[in-house]
Amino acid sequence: MKREQNKRDVRQVQQYLRRASQADDRIPGIGVDGIFGPETEAAVRAFQRAYRLPDTGVVDRITWQALAEVDAAIREYHRPAVGPALLRGGEESVGPETQDERVWIVQAVLHRLHRDGVIAQPVEMTGRFDSATEQAVRQIQRMALLPVTGAVDRPTWQAAVQLYRSE
């Protein structure tokens, strides 16, 4: 991602960087305005240095995934009840119909579980509840002896978080 990218993606990166700066003093705090200017580029470079990524100032796929993973870890740490907090109000699950930040959180957890060899299905950080995400959720459900639906309900999320924390 460079300066010409769309404002929504830039805002997402800025939100990741802002939360990261609150947890890690190596990363400067920035505003969220949707403009990939010098302040955002400097924060990206600081993040890349802090997490031993190539210091390019460009948000490539690896940097995006690292930002999302760090963000998910920060959110998890600051969230007292991770499992129930994923679901809102009367919602029963997060699945293909979900299109918000919770998909990023689910994917960050699944990505790490795959990276650590816990699940076989690779999961990319897309922000869409795609077929790879659904297949990884199904793996978690089979491992935890839960009904295999492919959607993240409370028991599935609890199982995924337990696996995540044990790694």
C-alpha positions in Angstrom: 0.0 0.0 0.0 1.3 3.4 -1.0 -0.1 6.8 -1.0 -2.5 6.2 -3.9 -4.5 3.5 -2.1 -8.1 3.9 -1.0 -9.0 5.7 2.1 -10.7 2.7 3.8 -7.5 0.6 3.6 -5.4 3.5 4.7 -7.7 4.1 7.7 -7.5 0.4 8.6 -3.7 0.6 8.6 -3.8 3.8 10.6 -6.1 2.2 13.2 -3.7 -0.8 13.5 -0.7 1.5 13.9 -2.5 3.7 16.4 -3.4 0.7 18.6 0.2 -0.6 18.2 1.6 2.7 19.3 -0.4 2.6 22.5 1.1 -0.8 23.3 4.6 -0.3 22.0 6.6 2.9 22.4 8.8 2.2 19.4 5.9 3.1 17.2 4.8 6.7 17.0 1.2 7.6 17.6 -0.7 8.8 14.5 -4.1 10.2 13.6 -6.6 8.3 11.5 -7.5 10.4 8.5 -7.3 8.0 5.5 -4.4 9.8 4.0 -1.1 7.9 3.6 1.1 10.8 4.2 4.6 11.2 5.8 3.3 10.6 9.3 1.7 7.2 8.3 4.8 6.2 6.3 7.1 7.0 9.3 4.8 4.9 11.6 4.8 2.0 9.1 8.6 2.1 8.9 8.8 2.2 12.8 6.5 -0.8 12.9 8.5 -2.7 10.3 11.7 -2.1 12.2 10.1 -3.0 15.6 8.8 -6.3 14.1 11.9 -7.1 12.0 10.3 -6.6 8.6 11.9 -5.0 5.6 12.0 -1.2 6.3 10.2 0.0 3.2 7.5 2.3 4.4 5.1 0.3 2.1 2.3 -1.9 3.5 2.8 -5.0 1.5 1.0 -8.3 2.3 3.5 -9.4 4.9 3.3 -6.0 6.7 -0.5 -6.0 6.5 -0.6 -9.5 8.1 1.8 -8.5 10.8 -0.2 -5.4 11.6 -3.4 -7.5 11.8 -1.8 -10.1 14.0 -0.3 -7.5 16.4 -3.7 -5.7 16.5 -5.5 -9.0 17.3 -3.1 -9.8 20.0 -3.4 -6.3 21.5 -7.2 -6.5 21.4 -7.2 -9.9 22.9 -4.9 -8.8 25.8 -7.2 -5.9 26.6 -10.4 -7.7 26.2 -11.4 -9.5 29.5 -13.8 -12.1 28.0 -12.4 -12.8 24.5 -14.9 -15.5 23.5 -18.2 -13.8 24.2 -16.8 -10.4 23.1 -16.5 -11.6 19.5 -20.3 -11.9 19.3 -22.5 -8.8 19.7 -26.0 -8.6 21.1 -28.1 -11.5 20.0 -25.7 -12.7 17.3 -25.0 -16.5 17.4 -22.0 -16.6 15.1 -19.5 -14.9 12.8 -19.6 -16.4 9.4 -19.7 -15.6 5.6 -22.3 -12.9 6.2 -20.1 -11.0 8.6 -18.2 -8.0 7.1 -16.5 -6.1 9.9 -13.3 -6.1 12.0 -14.2 -9.3 13.7 -13.3 -11.3 10.6 -9.8 -9.8 10.8 -9.6 -11.0 14.4 -10.7 -14.5 13.6 -8.3 -14.6 10.6 -5.4 -13.4 12.7 -6.0 -16.2 15.2 -6.4 -18.8 12.5 -3.3 -17.5 10.6 -1.2 -17.9 13.7 -2.6 -21.3 14.5 -1.7 -22.4 10.9 1.8 -20.8 11.2 2.4 -22.6 14.4 1.3 -26.0 12.9 -1.9 -26.3 15.0 -4.2 -26.4 11.9 -3.4 -27.4 8.4 -5.6 -24.9 6.5 -3.7 -21.7 5.6 -5.6 -18.5 6.2 -4.8 -15.2 4.5 -5.7 -11.9 6.1 -8.4 -10.7 3.7 -11.1 -9.3 6.0 -13.6 -11.5 4.1 -14.9 -14.7 5.6 -13.7 -16.7 2.6 -13.7 -20.5 2.0 -10.2 -20.8 3.5 -11.4 -19.2 6.7 -14.4 -21.4 6.8 -12.3 -24.5 6.3 -10.0 -23.5 9.1 -12.9 -22.9 11.4 -14.2 -26.4 10.5 -10.8 -27.8 11.5 -11.0 -26.2 14.9 -14.5 -27.5 15.3 -13.5 -31.1 14.5 -10.5 -30.8 16.8 -12.7 -29.6 19.7 -15.5 -32.2 18.9 -18.0 -29.4 18.2 -20.7 -29.3 15.5 -18.9 -28.6 12.2 -20.7 -25.6 10.8 -17.9 -23.5 9.5 -19.2 -20.4 11.4 -17.6 -19.1 14.6 -20.0 -19.5 17.5 -19.1 -19.1 21.2 -17.8 -22.6 21.7 -15.8 -22.5 18.5 -14.3 -19.1 19.5 -13.4 -20.4 23.0 -11.7 -23.5 21.4 -9.7 -21.3 19.0 -8.6 -18.9 21.7 -7.6 -21.8 24.0 -5.5 -23.2 21.2 -4.1 -19.7 20.5 -3.1 -19.2 24.1 -1.5 -22.6 24.5 0.9 -21.9 21.6 
